[in-house]
Amino acid sequence: MDKKQLKNITNLVFEAGAVKRMRRTGWMILGDNDEGVGEHTFMTCVIAYFLAKQLKANIETVLIMSVFHDFHEARTGDM
């Protein structure tokens, strides 16, 4: 792995940490639940796993999609 690849991976891990610490803004509208984006992603993965298993979908693909589905929020926020 060259230095540029290592820097890109390091930046991605840093952004993942930012997403993990974000609070979900939708709950501010709906009520007093203070769920974070990381907690939301965890539950998304759990639900996606069982749905993928039930539907005989590729579990690896579904879980990868679930883990990364909110990564854009590191830059855009929880819109």
Phi, psi and omega per residue, in radians:
M1 nan 2.259 3.133
D2 -1.504 3.039 -3.065
K3 -1.101 -0.644 -3.132
K4 -1.146 -0.764 3.104
Q5 -1.092 -0.749 3.129
L6 -1.098 -0.724 3.106
K7 -1.113 -0.741 3.125
N8 -1.087 -0.750 3.121
I9 -1.147 -0.736 3.118
T10 -1.066 -0.747 3.107
N11 -1.101 -0.706 3.123
L12 -1.127 -0.726 3.101
V13 -1.121 -0.703 3.089
F14 -1.064 -0.780 3.128
E15 -1.156 -0.611 3.075
A16 -1.083 -0.680 3.084
G17 -1.116 -0.632 3.096
A18 -1.142 -0.745 3.117
V19 -1.106 -0.719 -3.129
K20 -1.015 -0.629 -3.077
R21 -1.496 -0.197 -3.101
M22 -1.230 2.553 3.010
R23 -1.637 2.601 3.108
R24 -1.418 2.242 -3.084
T25 -1.413 -0.397 3.134
G26 -1.025 -0.547 -3.136
W27 -1.226 -0.437 3.091
M28 -1.113 -0.577 3.131
I29 -1.378 -0.702 -3.024
L30 -1.481 -0.379 -3.090
G31 2.779 -2.673 -2.986
D32 -1.755 0.146 3.108
N33 -1.176 2.283 -3.053
D34 -1.936 0.948 -3.105
E35 -1.342 2.457 3.057
G36 -1.607 2.859 3.115
V37 -1.102 -0.653 3.106
G38 -1.084 -0.714 3.105
E39 -1.153 -0.704 3.097
H40 -1.068 -0.775 -3.138
T41 -1.103 -0.711 3.107
F42 -1.025 -0.867 -3.126
M43 -1.149 -0.599 3.070
T44 -1.056 -0.741 3.133
C45 -1.144 -0.737 3.129
V46 -1.084 -0.848 -3.135
I47 -1.119 -0.761 -3.127
A48 -1.081 -0.664 3.120
Y49 -1.036 -0.883 -3.100
F50 -1.179 -0.648 3.081
L51 -1.146 -0.761 3.135
A52 -1.075 -0.736 3.126
K53 -1.106 -0.789 -3.139
Q54 -1.097 -0.690 -3.081
L55 -1.581 0.010 -3.124
K56 1.020 0.637 3.072
A57 -1.474 2.932 3.101
N58 -1.239 1.860 -3.038
I59 -1.085 -0.706 -3.138
E60 -1.043 -0.829 -3.136
T61 -1.091 -0.787 -3.124
V62 -1.090 -0.754 -3.133
L63 -1.198 -0.661 3.080
I64 -1.087 -0.766 3.094
M65 -1.069 -0.698 -3.126
S66 -1.165 -0.747 -3.117
V67 -1.118 -0.705 -3.022
F68 -1.701 0.054 -3.005
H69 -1.145 -0.345 3.136
D70 -1.949 0.213 -3.086
F71 -1.060 -0.546 3.133
H72 -1.039 -0.405 -3.094
E73 -1.206 -0.219 3.028
A74 -1.095 -0.492 -3.114
R75 -1.880 -0.543 -3.059
T76 -1.748 -0.285 -3.024
G77 1.457 3.060 3.141
D78 -1.528 1.523 -3.062
M79 -1.397 nan nan
